[in-house]
Amino acid sequence: MERCLDCNSLLTRAETVCIECGTKVGGDERGSAGFVASIVSTLFYLSAVIMCASPFIDKLPSFVFCVLITSALLFVMRTAKDSTQKLRKK
Ligand SMILES: [Zn+2]
């Protein structure tokens, strides 16, 4: 069950606009946050794979560089997940 952020009336999942006051409910924001989170996690796994392969393949970026990128993406991924969970709780 979801509630309207504006007037706190109950809404079904299918409803994207509040019947009582006409406020748009979540939807868009949560969708984009989930989209960004999936892109970031894809990049994370990609960089993790490159990180594992980099000591063996000369053409790939250096191992230290990959560690930095991977940990940065991990951080972004966690922040993105946190924000999606916060949106869900509302
Ligand atoms: Zn409302």
PDB file of the backbone (N, CA, C, O) and the ligand in Angstrom, with CONECT records:
HET     ZN  A 101       1
ATOM      1  N   MET A   1       0.836  -1.225   0.000  1.00  0.00           N
ATOM      2  CA  MET A   1       0.000   0.000   0.000  1.00  0.00           C
ATOM      3  C   MET A   1       0.866   1.269   0.000  1.00  0.00           C
ATOM      4  O   MET A   1       1.878   1.343   0.698  1.00  0.00           O
ATOM      5  N   GLU A   2       0.465   2.226  -0.766  1.00  0.00           N
ATOM      6  CA  GLU A   2       1.176   3.498  -0.791  1.00  0.00           C
ATOM      7  C   GLU A   2       0.274   4.593  -0.261  1.00  0.00           C
ATOM      8  O   GLU A   2      -0.953   4.486  -0.269  1.00  0.00           O
ATOM      9  N   ARG A   3       0.908   5.626   0.187  1.00  0.00           N
ATOM     10  CA  ARG A   3       0.130   6.774   0.660  1.00  0.00           C
ATOM     11  C   ARG A   3       0.540   8.014  -0.100  1.00  0.00           C
ATOM     12  O   ARG A   3       1.704   8.170  -0.470  1.00  0.00           O
ATOM     13  N   CYS A   4      -0.420   8.901  -0.334  1.00  0.00           N
ATOM     14  CA  CYS A   4      -0.121  10.170  -0.974  1.00  0.00           C
ATOM     15  C   CYS A   4       0.749  11.004  -0.044  1.00  0.00           C
ATOM     16  O   CYS A   4       0.451  11.125   1.145  1.00  0.00           O
ATOM     17  N   LEU A   5       1.831  11.584  -0.583  1.00  0.00           N
ATOM     18  CA  LEU A   5       2.736  12.388   0.240  1.00  0.00           C
ATOM     19  C   LEU A   5       2.076  13.694   0.672  1.00  0.00           C
ATOM     20  O   LEU A   5       2.454  14.304   1.672  1.00  0.00           O
ATOM     21  N   ASP A   6       1.106  14.094  -0.088  1.00  0.00           N
ATOM     22  CA  ASP A   6       0.488  15.391   0.148  1.00  0.00           C
ATOM     23  C   ASP A   6      -0.673  15.329   1.140  1.00  0.00           C
ATOM     24  O   ASP A   6      -0.689  16.071   2.122  1.00  0.00           O
ATOM     25  N   CYS A   7      -1.647  14.446   0.885  1.00  0.00           N
ATOM     26  CA  CYS A   7      -2.836  14.407   1.740  1.00  0.00           C
ATOM     27  C   CYS A   7      -2.936  13.106   2.537  1.00  0.00           C
ATOM     28  O   CYS A   7      -3.868  12.925   3.320  1.00  0.00           O
ATOM     29  N   ASN A   8      -1.961  12.187   2.332  1.00  0.00           N
ATOM     30  CA  ASN A   8      -1.883  10.955   3.112  1.00  0.00           C
ATOM     31  C   ASN A   8      -3.038   9.980   2.887  1.00  0.00           C
ATOM     32  O   ASN A   8      -3.291   9.121   3.732  1.00  0.00           O
ATOM     33  N   SER A   9      -3.729  10.101   1.777  1.00  0.00           N
ATOM     34  CA  SER A   9      -4.792   9.129   1.504  1.00  0.00           C
ATOM     35  C   SER A   9      -4.200   7.869   0.882  1.00  0.00           C
ATOM     36  O   SER A   9      -3.166   7.926   0.216  1.00  0.00           O
ATOM     37  N   LEU A  10      -4.852   6.742   1.099  1.00  0.00           N
ATOM     38  CA  LEU A  10      -4.334   5.468   0.601  1.00  0.00           C
ATOM     39  C   LEU A  10      -4.502   5.350  -0.911  1.00  0.00           C
ATOM     40  O   LEU A  10      -5.515   5.763  -1.474  1.00  0.00           O
ATOM     41  N   LEU A  11      -3.475   4.770  -1.561  1.00  0.00           N
ATOM     42  CA  LEU A  11      -3.516   4.596  -3.009  1.00  0.00           C
ATOM     43  C   LEU A  11      -3.174   3.158  -3.359  1.00  0.00           C
ATOM     44  O   LEU A  11      -2.410   2.506  -2.646  1.00  0.00           O
ATOM     45  N   THR A  12      -3.725   2.673  -4.429  1.00  0.00           N
ATOM     46  CA  THR A  12      -3.301   1.358  -4.924  1.00  0.00           C
ATOM     47  C   THR A  12      -2.011   1.534  -5.706  1.00  0.00           C
ATOM     48  O   THR A  12      -1.664   2.648  -6.099  1.00  0.00           O
ATOM     49  N   ARG A  13      -1.294   0.427  -5.933  1.00  0.00           N
ATOM     50  CA  ARG A  13      -0.020   0.488  -6.655  1.00  0.00           C
ATOM     51  C   ARG A  13      -0.180   1.002  -8.069  1.00  0.00           C
ATOM     52  O   ARG A  13       0.717   1.646  -8.612  1.00  0.00           O
ATOM     53  N   ALA A  14      -1.325   0.717  -8.660  1.00  0.00           N
ATOM     54  CA  ALA A  14      -1.552   1.093 -10.056  1.00  0.00           C
ATOM     55  C   ALA A  14      -1.740   2.596 -10.224  1.00  0.00           C
ATOM     56  O   ALA A  14      -1.508   3.141 -11.303  1.00  0.00           O
ATOM     57  N   GLU A  15      -2.157   3.259  -9.159  1.00  0.00           N
ATOM     58  CA  GLU A  15      -2.451   4.685  -9.270  1.00  0.00           C
ATOM     59  C   GLU A  15      -1.177   5.524  -9.210  1.00  0.00           C
ATOM     60  O   GLU A  15      -0.403   5.426  -8.258  1.00  0.00           O
ATOM     61  N   THR A  16      -0.971   6.341 -10.225  1.00  0.00           N
ATOM     62  CA  THR A  16       0.218   7.198 -10.232  1.00  0.00           C
ATOM     63  C   THR A  16      -0.132   8.629  -9.833  1.00  0.00           C
ATOM     64  O   THR A  16       0.749   9.433  -9.529  1.00  0.00           O
ATOM     65  N   VAL A  17      -1.418   8.934  -9.838  1.00  0.00           N
ATOM     66  CA  VAL A  17      -1.876  10.256  -9.430  1.00  0.00           C
ATOM     67  C   VAL A  17      -2.913  10.086  -8.316  1.00  0.00           C
ATOM     68  O   VAL A  17      -3.815   9.254  -8.418  1.00  0.00           O
ATOM     69  N   CYS A  18      -2.773  10.886  -7.251  1.00  0.00           N
ATOM     70  CA  CYS A  18      -3.692  10.794  -6.115  1.00  0.00           C
ATOM     71  C   CYS A  18      -5.113  11.191  -6.532  1.00  0.00           C
ATOM     72  O   CYS A  18      -5.317  12.205  -7.199  1.00  0.00           O
ATOM     73  N   ILE A  19      -6.095  10.367  -6.123  1.00  0.00           N
ATOM     74  CA  ILE A  19      -7.484  10.674  -6.480  1.00  0.00           C
ATOM     75  C   ILE A  19      -7.994  11.870  -5.680  1.00  0.00           C
ATOM     76  O   ILE A  19      -8.823  12.641  -6.162  1.00  0.00           O
ATOM     77  N   GLU A  20      -7.492  12.015  -4.462  1.00  0.00           N
ATOM     78  CA  GLU A  20      -7.986  13.063  -3.576  1.00  0.00           C
ATOM     79  C   GLU A  20      -7.489  14.454  -3.969  1.00  0.00           C
ATOM     80  O   GLU A  20      -8.274  15.399  -4.034  1.00  0.00           O
ATOM     81  N   CYS A  21      -6.198  14.579  -4.230  1.00  0.00           N
ATOM     82  CA  CYS A  21      -5.639  15.916  -4.443  1.00  0.00           C
ATOM     83  C   CYS A  21      -4.908  16.074  -5.780  1.00  0.00           C
ATOM     84  O   CYS A  21      -4.515  17.184  -6.140  1.00  0.00           O
ATOM     85  N   GLY A  22      -4.722  14.974  -6.517  1.00  0.00           N
ATOM     86  CA  GLY A  22      -4.124  15.078  -7.842  1.00  0.00           C
ATOM     87  C   GLY A  22      -2.600  15.127  -7.855  1.00  0.00           C
ATOM     88  O   GLY A  22      -2.002  15.370  -8.904  1.00  0.00           O
ATOM     89  N   THR A  23      -1.951  14.896  -6.691  1.00  0.00           N
ATOM     90  CA  THR A  23      -0.491  14.887  -6.639  1.00  0.00           C
ATOM     91  C   THR A  23       0.059  13.634  -7.320  1.00  0.00           C
ATOM     92  O   THR A  23      -0.487  12.542  -7.157  1.00  0.00           O
ATOM     93  N   LYS A  24       1.129  13.795  -8.074  1.00  0.00           N
ATOM     94  CA  LYS A  24       1.786  12.625  -8.662  1.00  0.00           C
ATOM     95  C   LYS A  24       2.457  11.821  -7.561  1.00  0.00           C
ATOM     96  O   LYS A  24       3.085  12.386  -6.666  1.00  0.00           O
ATOM     97  N   VAL A  25       2.325  10.504  -7.626  1.00  0.00           N
ATOM     98  CA  VAL A  25       2.886   9.659  -6.580  1.00  0.00           C
ATOM     99  C   VAL A  25       4.159   8.972  -7.067  1.00  0.00           C
ATOM    100  O   VAL A  25       4.154   8.250  -8.064  1.00  0.00           O
ATOM    101  N   GLY A  26       5.266   9.218  -6.328  1.00  0.00           N
ATOM    102  CA  GLY A  26       6.570   8.564  -6.510  1.00  0.00           C
ATOM    103  C   GLY A  26       6.962   8.228  -7.944  1.00  0.00           C
ATOM    104  O   GLY A  26       7.642   9.008  -8.612  1.00  0.00           O
ATOM    105  N   GLY A  27       6.539   7.093  -8.396  1.00  0.00           N
ATOM    106  CA  GLY A  27       6.763   6.532  -9.728  1.00  0.00           C
ATOM    107  C   GLY A  27       8.026   6.983 -10.437  1.00  0.00           C
ATOM    108  O   GLY A  27       9.023   6.261 -10.450  1.00  0.00           O
ATOM    109  N   ASP A  28       7.995   8.157 -11.022  1.00  0.00           N
ATOM    110  CA  ASP A  28       9.094   8.660 -11.846  1.00  0.00           C
ATOM    111  C   ASP A  28      10.442   8.626 -11.132  1.00  0.00           C
ATOM    112  O   ASP A  28      11.417   8.069 -11.636  1.00  0.00           O
ATOM    113  N   GLU A  29      10.474   9.233  -9.951  1.00  0.00           N
ATOM    114  CA  GLU A  29      11.733   9.337  -9.215  1.00  0.00           C
ATOM    115  C   GLU A  29      12.302   7.951  -8.900  1.00  0.00           C
ATOM    116  O   GLU A  29      13.488   7.688  -9.098  1.00  0.00           O
ATOM    117  N   ARG A  30      11.434   7.083  -8.411  1.00  0.00           N
ATOM    118  CA  ARG A  30      11.874   5.757  -8.038  1.00  0.00           C
ATOM    119  C   ARG A  30      12.362   5.004  -9.272  1.00  0.00           C
ATOM    120  O   ARG A  30      13.359   4.284  -9.220  1.00  0.00           O
ATOM    121  N   GLY A  31      11.655   5.178 -10.369  1.00  0.00           N
ATOM    122  CA  GLY A  31      12.040   4.517 -11.614  1.00  0.00           C
ATOM    123  C   GLY A  31      13.427   4.926 -12.061  1.00  0.00           C
ATOM    124  O   GLY A  31      14.237   4.074 -12.425  1.00  0.00           O
ATOM    125  N   SER A  32      13.716   6.235 -12.039  1.00  0.00           N
ATOM    126  CA  SER A  32      15.013   6.704 -12.500  1.00  0.00           C
ATOM    127  C   SER A  32      16.114   6.281 -11.535  1.00  0.00           C
ATOM    128  O   SER A  32      17.222   5.959 -11.963  1.00  0.00           O
ATOM    129  N   ALA A  33      15.818   6.281 -10.238  1.00  0.00           N
ATOM    130  CA  ALA A  33      16.812   5.846  -9.255  1.00  0.00           C
ATOM    131  C   ALA A  33      17.153   4.373  -9.468  1.00  0.00           C
ATOM    132  O   ALA A  33      18.317   3.982  -9.379  1.00  0.00           O
ATOM    133  N   GLY A  34      16.151   3.570  -9.744  1.00  0.00           N
ATOM    134  CA  GLY A  34      16.382   2.155 -10.011  1.00  0.00           C
ATOM    135  C   GLY A  34      17.174   1.947 -11.289  1.00  0.00           C
ATOM    136  O   GLY A  34      18.025   1.062 -11.376  1.00  0.00           O
ATOM    137  N   PHE A  35      16.878   2.783 -12.282  1.00  0.00           N
ATOM    138  CA  PHE A  35      17.569   2.717 -13.568  1.00  0.00           C
ATOM    139  C   PHE A  35      19.051   3.044 -13.387  1.00  0.00           C
ATOM    140  O   PHE A  35      19.916   2.318 -13.877  1.00  0.00           O
ATOM    141  N   VAL A  36      19.338   4.140 -12.682  1.00  0.00           N
ATOM    142  CA  VAL A  36      20.719   4.544 -12.416  1.00  0.00           C
ATOM    143  C   VAL A  36      21.437   3.459 -11.622  1.00  0.00           C
ATOM    144  O   VAL A  36      22.592   3.136 -11.898  1.00  0.00           O
ATOM    145  N   ALA A  37      20.739   2.896 -10.629  1.00  0.00           N
ATOM    146  CA  ALA A  37      21.344   1.855  -9.800  1.00  0.00           C
ATOM    147  C   ALA A  37      21.732   0.643 -10.636  1.00  0.00           C
ATOM    148  O   ALA A  37      22.785   0.047 -10.410  1.00  0.00           O
ATOM    149  N   SER A  38      20.892   0.272 -11.603  1.00  0.00           N
ATOM    150  CA  SER A  38      21.212  -0.896 -12.416  1.00  0.00           C
ATOM    151  C   SER A  38      22.385  -0.614 -13.354  1.00  0.00           C
ATOM    152  O   SER A  38      23.210  -1.496 -13.593  1.00  0.00           O
ATOM    153  N   ILE A  39      22.467   0.603 -13.884  1.00  0.00           N
ATOM    154  CA  ILE A  39      23.607   0.982 -14.734  1.00  0.00           C
ATOM    155  C   ILE A  39      24.899   0.953 -13.929  1.00  0.00           C
ATOM    156  O   ILE A  39      25.910   0.405 -14.369  1.00  0.00           O
ATOM    157  N   VAL A  40      24.848   1.557 -12.729  1.00  0.00           N
ATOM    158  CA  VAL A  40      26.042   1.623 -11.880  1.00  0.00           C
ATOM    159  C   VAL A  40      26.497   0.229 -11.477  1.00  0.00           C
ATOM    160  O   VAL A  40      27.696  -0.047 -11.452  1.00  0.00           O
ATOM    161  N   SER A  41      25.538  -0.669 -11.154  1.00  0.00           N
ATOM    162  CA  SER A  41      25.952  -2.016 -10.761  1.00  0.00           C
ATOM    163  C   SER A  41      26.525  -2.790 -11.948  1.00  0.00           C
ATOM    164  O   SER A  41      27.427  -3.609 -11.775  1.00  0.00           O
ATOM    165  N   THR A  42      26.007  -2.537 -13.150  1.00  0.00           N
ATOM    166  CA  THR A  42      26.579  -3.155 -14.349  1.00  0.00           C
ATOM    167  C   THR A  42      28.019  -2.689 -14.547  1.00  0.00           C
ATOM    168  O   THR A  42      28.911  -3.495 -14.813  1.00  0.00           O
ATOM    169  N   LEU A  43      28.237  -1.367 -14.414  1.00  0.00           N
ATOM    170  CA  LEU A  43      29.585  -0.804 -14.537  1.00  0.00           C
ATOM    171  C   LEU A  43      30.510  -1.363 -13.463  1.00  0.00           C
ATOM    172  O   LEU A  43      31.691  -1.612 -13.705  1.00  0.00           O
ATOM    173  N   PHE A  44      29.950  -1.556 -12.271  1.00  0.00           N
ATOM    174  CA  PHE A  44      30.736  -2.087 -11.161  1.00  0.00           C
ATOM    175  C   PHE A  44      31.256  -3.486 -11.479  1.00  0.00           C
ATOM    176  O   PHE A  44      32.438  -3.775 -11.290  1.00  0.00           O
ATOM    177  N   TYR A  45      30.365  -4.352 -11.962  1.00  0.00           N
ATOM    178  CA  TYR A  45      30.788  -5.714 -12.275  1.00  0.00           C
ATOM    179  C   TYR A  45      31.779  -5.720 -13.437  1.00  0.00           C
ATOM    180  O   TYR A  45      32.719  -6.515 -13.464  1.00  0.00           O
ATOM    181  N   LEU A  46      31.554  -4.824 -14.392  1.00  0.00           N
ATOM    182  CA  LEU A  46      32.462  -4.697 -15.536  1.00  0.00           C
ATOM    183  C   LEU A  46      33.863  -4.307 -15.059  1.00  0.00           C
ATOM    184  O   LEU A  46      34.859  -4.906 -15.467  1.00  0.00           O
ATOM    185  N   SER A  47      33.925  -3.292 -14.189  1.00  0.00           N
ATOM    186  CA  SER A  47      35.232  -2.830 -13.717  1.00  0.00           C
ATOM    187  C   SER A  47      35.880  -3.851 -12.796  1.00  0.00           C
ATOM    188  O   SER A  47      37.105  -3.949 -12.727  1.00  0.00           O
ATOM    189  N   ALA A  48      35.036  -4.622 -12.078  1.00  0.00           N
ATOM    190  CA  ALA A  48      35.587  -5.682 -11.230  1.00  0.00           C
ATOM    191  C   ALA A  48      36.248  -6.761 -12.092  1.00  0.00           C
ATOM    192  O   ALA A  48      37.308  -7.283 -11.746  1.00  0.00           O
ATOM    193  N   VAL A  49      35.606  -7.087 -13.219  1.00  0.00           N
ATOM    194  CA  VAL A  49      36.168  -8.071 -14.145  1.00  0.00           C
ATOM    195  C   VAL A  49      37.481  -7.550 -14.738  1.00  0.00           C
ATOM    196  O   VAL A  49      38.468  -8.283 -14.812  1.00  0.00           O
ATOM    197  N   ILE A  50      37.486  -6.271 -15.161  1.00  0.00           N
ATOM    198  CA  ILE A  50      38.694  -5.658 -15.720  1.00  0.00           C
ATOM    199  C   ILE A  50      39.804  -5.635 -14.670  1.00  0.00           C
ATOM    200  O   ILE A  50      40.975  -5.861 -14.975  1.00  0.00           O
ATOM    201  N   MET A  51      39.406  -5.355 -13.422  1.00  0.00           N
ATOM    202  CA  MET A  51      40.380  -5.307 -12.318  1.00  0.00           C
ATOM    203  C   MET A  51      41.071  -6.653 -12.150  1.00  0.00           C
ATOM    204  O   MET A  51      42.285  -6.720 -11.955  1.00  0.00           O
ATOM    205  N   CYS A  52      40.276  -7.738 -12.231  1.00  0.00           N
ATOM    206  CA  CYS A  52      40.845  -9.080 -12.082  1.00  0.00           C
ATOM    207  C   CYS A  52      41.750  -9.439 -13.249  1.00  0.00           C
ATOM    208  O   CYS A  52      42.740 -10.152 -13.085  1.00  0.00           O
ATOM    209  N   ALA A  53      41.399  -8.934 -14.435  1.00  0.00           N
ATOM    210  CA  ALA A  53      42.147  -9.298 -15.632  1.00  0.00           C
ATOM    211  C   ALA A  53      43.370  -8.412 -15.866  1.00  0.00           C
ATOM    212  O   ALA A  53      44.310  -8.812 -16.552  1.00  0.00           O
ATOM    213  N   SER A  54      43.353  -7.190 -15.283  1.00  0.00           N
ATOM    214  CA  SER A  54      44.387  -6.205 -15.592  1.00  0.00           C
ATOM    215  C   SER A  54      45.827  -6.640 -15.308  1.00  0.00           C
ATOM    216  O   SER A  54      46.719  -6.283 -16.077  1.00  0.00           O
ATOM    217  N   PRO A  55      46.092  -7.400 -14.232  1.00  0.00           N
ATOM    218  CA  PRO A  55      47.496  -7.819 -14.032  1.00  0.00           C
ATOM    219  C   PRO A  55      48.019  -8.706 -15.153  1.00  0.00           C
ATOM    220  O   PRO A  55      49.230  -8.802 -15.351  1.00  0.00           O
ATOM    221  N   PHE A  56      47.121  -9.354 -15.890  1.00  0.00           N
ATOM    222  CA  PHE A  56      47.540 -10.327 -16.904  1.00  0.00           C
ATOM    223  C   PHE A  56      47.549  -9.758 -18.318  1.00  0.00           C
ATOM    224  O   PHE A  56      48.247 -10.264 -19.196  1.00  0.00           O
ATOM    225  N   ILE A  57      46.754  -8.685 -18.531  1.00  0.00           N
ATOM    226  CA  ILE A  57      46.667  -8.117 -19.882  1.00  0.00           C
ATOM    227  C   ILE A  57      47.228  -6.700 -19.884  1.00  0.00           C
ATOM    228  O   ILE A  57      46.747  -5.838 -19.150  1.00  0.00           O
ATOM    229  N   ASP A  58      48.256  -6.457 -20.719  1.00  0.00           N
ATOM    230  CA  ASP A  58      48.948  -5.162 -20.728  1.00  0.00           C
ATOM    231  C   ASP A  58      48.079  -4.013 -21.208  1.00  0.00           C
ATOM    232  O   ASP A  58      48.219  -2.884 -20.737  1.00  0.00           O
ATOM    233  N   LYS A  59      47.180  -4.297 -22.145  1.00  0.00           N
ATOM    234  CA  LYS A  59      46.399  -3.218 -22.749  1.00  0.00           C
ATOM    235  C   LYS A  59      45.367  -2.618 -21.799  1.00  0.00           C
ATOM    236  O   LYS A  59      44.915  -1.492 -22.005  1.00  0.00           O
ATOM    237  N   LEU A  60      44.997  -3.356 -20.772  1.00  0.00           N
ATOM    238  CA  LEU A  60      44.004  -2.854 -19.822  1.00  0.00           C
ATOM    239  C   LEU A  60      44.618  -1.810 -18.898  1.00  0.00           C
ATOM    240  O   LEU A  60      45.835  -1.786 -18.715  1.00  0.00           O
ATOM    241  N   PRO A  61      43.778  -0.938 -18.305  1.00  0.00           N
ATOM    242  CA  PRO A  61      44.299   0.063 -17.361  1.00  0.00           C
ATOM    243  C   PRO A  61      44.979  -0.606 -16.175  1.00  0.00           C
ATOM    244  O   PRO A  61      44.768  -1.794 -15.929  1.00  0.00           O
ATOM    245  N   SER A  62      45.790   0.141 -15.443  1.00  0.00           N
ATOM    246  CA  SER A  62      46.543  -0.444 -14.344  1.00  0.00           C
ATOM    247  C   SER A  62      45.628  -0.944 -13.228  1.00  0.00           C
ATOM    248  O   SER A  62      44.503  -0.470 -13.073  1.00  0.00           O
ATOM    249  N   PHE A  63      46.123  -1.901 -12.458  1.00  0.00           N
ATOM    250  CA  PHE A  63      45.348  -2.533 -11.398  1.00  0.00           C
ATOM    251  C   PHE A  63      44.863  -1.517 -10.365  1.00  0.00           C
ATOM    252  O   PHE A  63      43.707  -1.556  -9.943  1.00  0.00           O
ATOM    253  N   VAL A  64      45.757  -0.604  -9.957  1.00  0.00           N
ATOM    254  CA  VAL A  64      45.412   0.402  -8.959  1.00  0.00           C
ATOM    255  C   VAL A  64      44.271   1.291  -9.449  1.00  0.00           C
ATOM    256  O   VAL A  64      43.350   1.621  -8.702  1.00  0.00           O
ATOM    257  N   PHE A  65      44.358   1.671 -10.726  1.00  0.00           N
ATOM    258  CA  PHE A  65      43.303   2.486 -11.342  1.00  0.00           C
ATOM    259  C   PHE A  65      41.965   1.763 -11.281  1.00  0.00           C
ATOM    260  O   PHE A  65      40.941   2.369 -10.967  1.00  0.00           O
ATOM    261  N   CYS A  66      41.972   0.476 -11.579  1.00  0.00           N
ATOM    262  CA  CYS A  66      40.745  -0.318 -11.561  1.00  0.00           C
ATOM    263  C   CYS A  66      40.182  -0.456 -10.147  1.00  0.00           C
ATOM    264  O   CYS A  66      38.969  -0.425  -9.944  1.00  0.00           O
ATOM    265  N   VAL A  67      41.090  -0.610  -9.166  1.00  0.00           N
ATOM    266  CA  VAL A  67      40.641  -0.693  -7.778  1.00  0.00           C
ATOM    267  C   VAL A  67      39.918   0.593  -7.392  1.00  0.00           C
ATOM    268  O   VAL A  67      38.866   0.555  -6.754  1.00  0.00           O
ATOM    269  N   LEU A  68      40.489   1.734  -7.784  1.00  0.00           N
ATOM    270  CA  LEU A  68      39.878   3.034  -7.491  1.00  0.00           C
ATOM    271  C   LEU A  68      38.493   3.148  -8.128  1.00  0.00           C
ATOM    272  O   LEU A  68      37.529   3.536  -7.468  1.00  0.00           O
ATOM    273  N   ILE A  69      38.403   2.809  -9.409  1.00  0.00           N
ATOM    274  CA  ILE A  69      37.130   2.898 -10.130  1.00  0.00           C
ATOM    275  C   ILE A  69      36.106   1.969  -9.501  1.00  0.00           C
ATOM    276  O   ILE A  69      34.956   2.356  -9.290  1.00  0.00           O
ATOM    277  N   THR A  70      36.520   0.742  -9.200  1.00  0.00           N
ATOM    278  CA  THR A  70      35.597  -0.239  -8.640  1.00  0.00           C
ATOM    279  C   THR A  70      35.064   0.199  -7.286  1.00  0.00           C
ATOM    280  O   THR A  70      33.870   0.069  -7.016  1.00  0.00           O
ATOM    281  N   SER A  71      35.951   0.723  -6.423  1.00  0.00           N
ATOM    282  CA  SER A  71      35.489   1.149  -5.105  1.00  0.00           C
ATOM    283  C   SER A  71      34.615   2.395  -5.200  1.00  0.00           C
ATOM    284  O   SER A  71      33.679   2.562  -4.418  1.00  0.00           O
ATOM    285  N   ALA A  72      34.923   3.271  -6.158  1.00  0.00           N
ATOM    286  CA  ALA A  72      34.084   4.445  -6.364  1.00  0.00           C
ATOM    287  C   ALA A  72      32.685   4.031  -6.818  1.00  0.00           C
ATOM    288  O   ALA A  72      31.685   4.571  -6.345  1.00  0.00           O
ATOM    289  N   LEU A  73      32.626   3.069  -7.738  1.00  0.00           N
ATOM    290  CA  LEU A  73      31.333   2.582  -8.223  1.00  0.00           C
ATOM    291  C   LEU A  73      30.563   1.861  -7.114  1.00  0.00           C
ATOM    292  O   LEU A  73      29.339   1.964  -7.029  1.00  0.00           O
ATOM    293  N   LEU A  74      31.294   1.131  -6.267  1.00  0.00           N
ATOM    294  CA  LEU A  74      30.660   0.447  -5.133  1.00  0.00           C
ATOM    295  C   LEU A  74      30.004   1.461  -4.213  1.00  0.00           C
ATOM    296  O   LEU A  74      28.891   1.257  -3.728  1.00  0.00           O
ATOM    297  N   PHE A  75      30.719   2.565  -3.981  1.00  0.00           N
ATOM    298  CA  PHE A  75      30.193   3.634  -3.133  1.00  0.00           C
ATOM    299  C   PHE A  75      28.920   4.232  -3.740  1.00  0.00           C
ATOM    300  O   PHE A  75      27.912   4.400  -3.055  1.00  0.00           O
ATOM    301  N   VAL A  76      28.984   4.551  -5.043  1.00  0.00           N
ATOM    302  CA  VAL A  76      27.831   5.128  -5.745  1.00  0.00           C
ATOM    303  C   VAL A  76      26.654   4.151  -5.723  1.00  0.00           C
ATOM    304  O   VAL A  76      25.505   4.548  -5.531  1.00  0.00           O
ATOM    305  N   MET A  77      26.960   2.869  -5.924  1.00  0.00           N
ATOM    306  CA  MET A  77      25.935   1.832  -5.956  1.00  0.00           C
ATOM    307  C   MET A  77      25.202   1.761  -4.618  1.00  0.00           C
ATOM    308  O   MET A  77      23.976   1.665  -4.574  1.00  0.00           O
ATOM    309  N   ARG A  78      25.973   1.809  -3.526  1.00  0.00           N
ATOM    310  CA  ARG A  78      25.360   1.759  -2.194  1.00  0.00           C
ATOM    311  C   ARG A  78      24.496   2.982  -1.941  1.00  0.00           C
ATOM    312  O   ARG A  78      23.394   2.869  -1.406  1.00  0.00           O
ATOM    313  N   THR A  79      24.998   4.157  -2.328  1.00  0.00           N
ATOM    314  CA  THR A  79      24.228   5.387  -2.141  1.00  0.00           C
ATOM    315  C   THR A  79      22.932   5.325  -2.931  1.00  0.00           C
ATOM    316  O   THR A  79      21.875   5.721  -2.438  1.00  0.00           O
ATOM    317  N   ALA A  80      23.016   4.823  -4.169  1.00  0.00           N
ATOM    318  CA  ALA A  80      21.827   4.715  -5.012  1.00  0.00           C
ATOM    319  C   ALA A  80      20.819   3.749  -4.414  1.00  0.00           C
ATOM    320  O   ALA A  80      19.618   4.017  -4.430  1.00  0.00           O
ATOM    321  N   LYS A  81      21.298   2.623  -3.885  1.00  0.00           N
ATOM    322  CA  LYS A  81      20.400   1.657  -3.260  1.00  0.00           C
ATOM    323  C   LYS A  81      19.732   2.245  -2.030  1.00  0.00           C
ATOM    324  O   LYS A  81      18.537   2.053  -1.809  1.00  0.00           O
ATOM    325  N   ASP A  82      20.516   2.968  -1.228  1.00  0.00           N
ATOM    326  CA  ASP A  82      19.959   3.621  -0.039  1.00  0.00           C
ATOM    327  C   ASP A  82      18.826   4.561  -0.413  1.00  0.00           C
ATOM    328  O   ASP A  82      17.781   4.574   0.237  1.00  0.00           O
ATOM    329  N   SER A  83      19.033   5.346  -1.459  1.00  0.00           N
ATOM    330  CA  SER A  83      18.011   6.320  -1.825  1.00  0.00           C
ATOM    331  C   SER A  83      16.753   5.627  -2.368  1.00  0.00           C
ATOM    332  O   SER A  83      15.644   6.120  -2.163  1.00  0.00           O
ATOM    333  N   THR A  84      16.913   4.489  -3.059  1.00  0.00           N
ATOM    334  CA  THR A  84      15.706   3.764  -3.519  1.00  0.00           C
ATOM    335  C   THR A  84      14.953   3.192  -2.329  1.00  0.00           C
ATOM    336  O   THR A  84      13.722   3.182  -2.312  1.00  0.00           O
ATOM    337  N   GLN A  85      15.697   2.714  -1.331  1.00  0.00           N
ATOM    338  CA  GLN A  85      15.022   2.151  -0.157  1.00  0.00           C
ATOM    339  C   GLN A  85      14.310   3.233   0.636  1.00  0.00           C
ATOM    340  O   GLN A  85      13.220   3.010   1.162  1.00  0.00           O
ATOM    341  N   LYS A  86      14.921   4.393   0.721  1.00  0.00           N
ATOM    342  CA  LYS A  86      14.272   5.501   1.415  1.00  0.00           C
ATOM    343  C   LYS A  86      12.967   5.899   0.713  1.00  0.00           C
ATOM    344  O   LYS A  86      11.965   6.198   1.363  1.00  0.00           O
ATOM    345  N   LEU A  87      12.998   5.897  -0.620  1.00  0.00           N
ATOM    346  CA  LEU A  87      11.788   6.243  -1.371  1.00  0.00           C
ATOM    347  C   LEU A  87      10.702   5.195  -1.129  1.00  0.00           C
ATOM    348  O   LEU A  87       9.523   5.535  -1.030  1.00  0.00           O
ATOM    349  N   ARG A  88      11.095   3.923  -1.033  1.00  0.00           N
ATOM    350  CA  ARG A  88      10.100   2.872  -0.840  1.00  0.00           C
ATOM    351  C   ARG A  88       9.409   2.986   0.505  1.00  0.00           C
ATOM    352  O   ARG A  88       8.223   2.680   0.633  1.00  0.00           O
ATOM    353  N   LYS A  89      10.163   3.432   1.515  1.00  0.00           N
ATOM    354  CA  LYS A  89       9.588   3.492   2.864  1.00  0.00           C
ATOM    355  C   LYS A  89       8.468   4.516   2.978  1.00  0.00           C
ATOM    356  O   LYS A  89       7.585   4.385   3.825  1.00  0.00           O
ATOM    357  N   LYS A  90       8.504   5.535   2.125  1.00  0.00           N
ATOM    358  CA  LYS A  90       7.503   6.597   2.222  1.00  0.00           C
ATOM    359  C   LYS A  90       6.066   6.120   1.970  1.00  0.00           C
ATOM    360  O   LYS A  90       5.132   6.920   2.023  1.00  0.00           O
TER     361      LYS A  90
HETATM  362 ZN    ZN A 101      -3.330  13.295  -2.227  1.00  0.00          ZN2+
END
